[in-house]
Amino acid sequence: SAVHTSFFLILDEMGRGAALAALAGAVIGPMQVAARLVEMLTGERVSSSVVGVISSTTLLTGLACLVAGLWFGGELVVIAFAVSFGIGQGLNFIARAILPARLFGTEGYGAMTGNLAMFRLFAMAGAPVCTALAISHAGIGLTLALLMLVAAVGVMASWALYVIEKRAAGQAAASTA
């Protein structure tokens, strides 16, 4: 949310023009759809926690492209960001919907996802303000480093959910055997 809503500000601080920001923004949406289509085609063959790991990793990779854009000119790093970030966002929506049901079951799913959404929505509401303040007070380099740190925590959390899902699947298989 911080990156998506502050994208034009971030690219402006990096010295990139509005036309490139618009082009990259136009790439994000189709990448979200493409990622969802690939996930739909793979269906049950890929666990929801793996989708979460891929999602968080591609979001982190996208941010790494923006960081690389601090040192490398040209449009390619920004377009690579948009491709990776779009894929990550597209898969994030799927993982966020499916993973709670897979980990905790469907009983009380609505209440559980509503409670989880409350925290996510508060974070999403505050993220653009925090990003703008960080850029204005700490600069774009430190702001991107902080965003990378948050994304890295997301990757670690996704891996932890993967481990939890695998353990739960192993326990379920052992109890049926």
C-alpha positions in Angstrom: 0.0 0.0 0.0 2.8 2.4 0.9 4.5 1.8 -2.5 1.4 1.7 -4.6 -0.1 4.9 -3.3 3.2 6.8 -3.1 4.5 5.5 -6.5 4.5 8.8 -8.3 6.2 10.6 -5.3 8.8 7.8 -5.0 9.7 8.0 -8.7 9.8 11.8 -8.6 12.2 11.6 -5.7 14.3 9.2 -7.8 14.4 11.8 -10.6 12.1 9.8 -12.9 9.4 11.5 -14.9 5.6 11.2 -14.7 5.4 9.5 -18.1 7.6 6.6 -16.8 5.5 6.4 -13.6 2.3 6.3 -15.7 3.8 3.5 -17.9 5.0 1.5 -15.0 1.6 2.0 -13.3 -0.1 0.7 -16.5 2.1 -2.5 -16.3 1.2 -3.3 -12.7 -2.5 -4.1 -13.4 -2.0 -6.6 -16.3 0.7 -8.3 -14.2 -1.8 -8.7 -11.4 -4.2 -10.4 -13.8 -1.5 -12.5 -15.4 -0.4 -13.8 -11.9 -4.0 -14.6 -11.0 -4.5 -16.5 -14.2 -1.4 -18.6 -13.7 -2.4 -19.3 -10.1 -5.9 -20.3 -11.3 -4.4 -22.7 -13.9 -2.1 -24.3 -11.3 -5.1 -24.6 -8.9 -4.6 -27.2 -6.1 -1.1 -28.2 -7.3 0.4 -25.3 -5.5 -0.4 -24.7 -1.8 -1.7 -21.4 -0.7 1.3 -20.9 1.5 3.6 -21.3 -1.5 1.5 -18.6 -3.3 2.1 -16.4 -0.2 5.9 -17.0 -0.3 6.0 -16.2 -4.1 3.8 -13.1 -3.5 5.9 -11.7 -0.8 9.2 -12.5 -2.5 8.1 -10.8 -5.8 7.0 -7.7 -3.8 10.5 -7.6 -2.2 12.1 -8.2 -5.6 10.1 -5.3 -7.0 11.4 -3.0 -4.2 14.9 -4.2 -4.9 14.5 -3.0 -8.5 13.5 0.4 -7.2 16.6 0.5 -4.9 18.7 -0.5 -8.0 17.1 2.5 -9.7 18.8 4.8 -7.3 22.1 3.8 -8.9 21.1 2.8 -12.4 19.4 5.1 -14.8 17.0 4.1 -17.6 13.5 2.8 -17.6 14.2 -0.9 -17.4 14.6 -1.1 -13.5 11.3 0.8 -13.1 9.5 -1.5 -15.6 11.1 -4.6 -13.8 9.7 -3.2 -10.6 6.2 -2.9 -12.1 6.3 -6.4 -13.4 7.5 -7.9 -10.1 5.3 -5.7 -7.9 2.2 -6.4 -10.0 2.8 -10.2 -9.8 3.3 -9.9 -6.1 0.1 -7.9 -5.6 -2.0 -10.2 -7.8 -0.9 -13.3 -5.8 -1.2 -11.4 -2.5 -5.0 -11.0 -3.0 -5.3 -14.8 -3.6 -3.1 -15.8 -0.7 -4.9 -13.4 1.7 -8.2 -15.0 0.8 -7.3 -18.7 0.8 -4.6 -19.1 3.4 -6.7 -18.4 6.5 -9.2 -21.1 5.5 -6.4 -23.6 4.8 -4.6 -22.9 8.0 -7.5 -22.6 10.4 -10.5 -24.2 8.6 -13.7 -22.6 7.3 -15.6 -22.4 10.6 -15.6 -18.8 11.6 -13.8 -17.8 8.4 -15.7 -14.5 8.0 -15.0 -13.3 11.5 -11.4 -14.4 11.4 -10.7 -12.7 8.0 -12.6 -9.6 9.2 -10.4 -9.4 12.3 -7.3 -9.9 10.2 -8.5 -7.3 7.7 -8.9 -4.7 10.5 -5.2 -4.7 11.2 -4.3 -4.8 7.5 -6.7 -1.8 6.7 -5.2 0.3 9.6 -1.7 -0.4 8.2 -2.8 0.4 4.7 -4.4 3.7 5.8 -1.2 4.8 7.6 1.3 3.5 5.1 1.1 6.4 2.6 1.3 9.0 5.3 4.3 7.3 6.9 6.0 6.9 3.5 5.5 10.6 2.6 6.9 11.6 6.0 9.8 9.3 5.6 10.7 10.6 2.2 10.5 14.2 3.3 12.5 13.7 6.5 14.9 10.8 5.7 15.2 10.9 2.0 14.3 8.3 -0.7 17.3 6.0 0.0 16.4 5.4 3.7 12.7 5.2 2.9 13.3 2.5 0.3 15.6 0.7 2.8 12.8 0.8 5.4 10.2 -0.5 2.8 12.7 -3.3 1.9 12.9 -4.2 5.6 9.1 -4.4 5.9 9.0 -6.5 2.8 11.7 -8.8 4.1 9.7 -9.3 7.3 6.8 -10.2 5.0 8.9 -12.8 3.3 9.9 -14.3 6.6 6.3 -14.4 7.8 5.3 -16.1 4.6 7.9 -18.8 5.1 6.7 -19.2 8.7 3.1 -19.8 7.4 4.5 -22.3 4.8 6.2 -24.2 7.7 2.9 -24.1 9.7 0.9 -25.3 6.8 3.3 -28.2 6.1 3.3 -29.3 9.7 -0.5 -29.2 9.8 -0.6 -31.3 6.6 1.8 -33.8 8.1 -0.2 -34.0 11.3 -3.4 -34.5 9.4 -1.8 -37.3 7.3 -0.4 -39.0 10.4 -3.8 -39.0 12.1 -5.6 -40.5 9.2 -3.0 -43.2 8.8 
